[in-house]
Amino acid sequence: AKPDNFIAGADIKMIDAIEDKSQLKDLCMKGHATFKKMRASGIPLVAAINGACLGGGLEWALHCDYRIATTNKKTVLGLPE
């Protein structure tokens, strides 16, 4: 984790290090399962965004019930797709 980052998405180096690329789908599905488990908890989810909110970080924020972002110049939202 870095200061001034909310969640900056996937660790590209970690993904690149996976030798069997067929495992990437399982990795992504586990991430989505975590999102679903949190949503199923019945607890309202709030994303308090301060800093970079990119890729999977923005996907997570969008799964939350509420989002609030600071006006910090380092607060940016984005998807690589």
Residue pairs with C-beta under 8 A, 6 or more apart in sequence:
2 8
2 51
3 51
4 50
4 51
4 52
4 72
4 74
5 51
5 52
5 57
6 47
6 48
6 49
6 50
6 51
6 52
6 53
6 57
6 61
6 75
7 52
7 53
7 54
7 56
7 57
7 58
7 60
7 61
8 52
8 53
8 54
8 55
8 57
9 54
9 55
9 56
9 57
9 58
9 80
10 55
10 56
15 24
15 27
18 24
18 27
31 56
35 59
35 60
35 63
38 45
38 63
39 45
39 63
44 65
44 66
45 63
45 64
45 65
45 66
46 64
46 65
46 66
46 67
46 68
47 53
47 60
47 61
47 64
47 66
47 67
47 68
48 68
49 61
49 67
49 68
49 69
49 70
49 75
49 77
50 69
50 70
50 72
50 74
50 75
51 72
51 74
51 75
52 74
52 75
52 76
53 61
53 69
53 75
53 76
53 77
53 78
54 76
54 77
54 78
54 79
54 80
55 78
55 79
55 80
58 77
58 78
58 79
59 79
61 67
61 77
69 75
69 77
